[in-house]
Amino acid sequence: MSLTDRLPTAIQPELALTALAPMQDVTDLTFMQAIAHYGSPDYFFTEYFRVYVGSRLEKHILRSITENNTNRPIFAQLIGESIPDLVRAAQELSQYAIAGIDLNMGCPAPRIYRKNVGGGLLRDPDKVDRILGELRSAIPGLFTVKMRIGFEDTANFDRILTLIDRHNIDLLSLHGRTVKQMYRGDVHYDRIAHAVEWLNCPVLANGNVSSAMSAATILAKTGAAGVMIGRAAIRNPWIFQQIRQHLNGQPVAIVTLADVRDYIDRLYEMVKTQTDYERSRVNNMKKYLNFIGQGVDAAGAFLSEMRLTRSEAELFDVCDRYLLSNPEREFALEPYPGLVARPSCESEKLSLPQNV
Ligand SMILES: Cc1cc2nc3c(=O)[nH]c(=O)nc-3n(C[C@H](O)[C@H](O)[C@H](O)COP(=O)(O)O)c2cc1C
């Protein structure tokens, strides 16, 4: 299949779609490739390109487009509020093999929303109207939006949904929380159902889709065209394949602790190329293991021990003891209750994503 063959000219809502959620500092080229090894989603989204006066497209994010061999369409995500610069960035990106442009209207980090970008835009529907209008005219291909249900509350939600329709957005990825909720608290699937009902374009339901079974429940509850998955895909990269199996009425593939140990090696292969410092490699691995550990043991002993390690030898010793002493044991499909991916010293960025 050539690059152009795999670029969609329209989103196909008749299939239940899956997408890997964009995650800054996570969903880079190598992580997308690791995910693809276990079963690609239908769509990938890049980390966001920051757009401002004089901004340049970040090279490491561009690599996830130019060197991507997953054979799946990739949307390039932008974050910003300067209309001429957003238009310029969209035009620059159109020279690459992207499936479309995605606009970030959901980022909840205070240092981001205070600049009226990301989730901050949800406070200003007039600005949203102008940005969507200008970008829509400038983007000949697919133009998608990722957003939350509101800033502090859902007062602007219906108005923004109207704008999504008016500007012929091709796909909406909707995280069913407000910006102020950050990553905690209930996901308001009823608001996602409302958007599905309201909009002409397909909607991807996002927020706490934790397994194939939960994806099916959320699809039924919301009527969404598909699901977008972030953190659960770090814990369980088999999730996209499992969703397809479950929705096709097939048994969901069992993942063993030995399979998880292999996944950790695969992650380590990519982490190794990123830094020469052992301490940084250990901390980078902990970012992922914070999520993976939620499915290893119910008591959270793996997580506690893993977080205390300081060297690669200690880290892999913990992985081997917990994952290879009983390698045929099943990896939990859902995270064990009460085990949260809380920060371990240097791995705060991924574990507590307040900076995105
Ligand atoms: C580490 C991390 C980084 C994120 N970076 C981005 C980003 O660059 N762009 C974006 O639109 N959302 C970003 N998000 C939000 C996710 O795309 C997603 O909306 C959120 O995690 C809820 O989905 P989940 O419950 O499946 O994780 C990030 C989330 C995490 C955990």
The ligand as an ORCA input file, in Angstrom:
! r2SCAN-3c Opt
* xyz 0 1
  C       0.678     12.032     29.049
  C      -0.478     12.628     28.315
  C      -0.245     13.546     27.291
  C      -1.317     14.117     26.573
  N      -1.058     14.947     25.501
  C      -2.086     15.388     24.724
  C      -1.853     16.110     23.511
  O      -0.707     16.369     23.094
  N      -2.942     16.522     22.790
  C      -4.228     16.238     23.193
  O      -5.184     16.618     22.507
  N      -4.468     15.538     24.316
  C      -3.433     15.090     25.087
  N      -3.697     14.303     26.184
  C      -5.078     13.925     26.487
  C      -5.416     12.561     25.839
  O      -5.352     12.660     24.425
  C      -6.812     12.069     26.251
  O      -7.768     13.014     25.836
  C      -6.952     11.871     27.750
  O      -5.825     11.196     28.287
  C      -8.225     11.080     28.082
  O      -8.200      9.815     27.451
  P      -7.791      8.445     28.250
  O      -8.692      8.364     29.471
  O      -8.046      7.360     27.259
  O      -6.354      8.580     28.649
  C      -2.645     13.767     26.914
  C      -2.871     12.860     27.970
  C      -1.816     12.279     28.647
  C      -2.108     11.273     29.729
*
